[in-house]
Amino acid sequence: MAQEFVNSKIHPGKVVVFIKPTCPYCRKTQQILSELPFKQGLLEFVDITATSVMSAIQDYLQQLTGARTVPRVFMGKDCIGGCSDLIALQQSGELSKQLADMGVLE
């Protein structure tokens, strides 16, 4: 069930972030991404604490990405990592470029 749940959320042409609302790194990731002009419906934050299979979701995220921690940021089918990876992309100017190349920004 966890694998199906995660796979159903990840789509080409969409940015999906798996989060826990109480996590400060998740909140920072949400803040950074929410400040960008995403087209309607192309940015999704998935609260894994709202599911009954949170631990299994984290286990599957580890299989997919090599890390069990959240946030896990997917740009299309590719995981870019977590909060520090997102900040590094933002600081280098690559984040906006990659999102523009994906066609998800206004």
Phi, psi and omega in degrees: 000319180297317180298315179297320180299309181297312183297331179288340181270329186275121181223146171299143178078017180217146175256124181234134180234122176272126188224167163237125186301334182274353183281124181296328178290325176294318180295320178295318178298316178299319180298312182300310184289326181291340179279350181268150184278071179290145171292151182307128174082003183256007173229125181226132173256124183251112180280105183284346178285346180276002180252163178270000185236036184306312182297319178294325177297315179296322176299316180291322176299325177295319177299318183287319193241349183087000178220141183265347185283158172246154006283154170240117185257120177251125172253102190068226181273354185261132175272125178269351179119220184242205185300312183295327177292320179296315179299318179298317177296319180296314183292330180276352183085358182285332184299306180298321180297312181295320179292322177295318178298326178288339181082025183262352181262151177297000000 
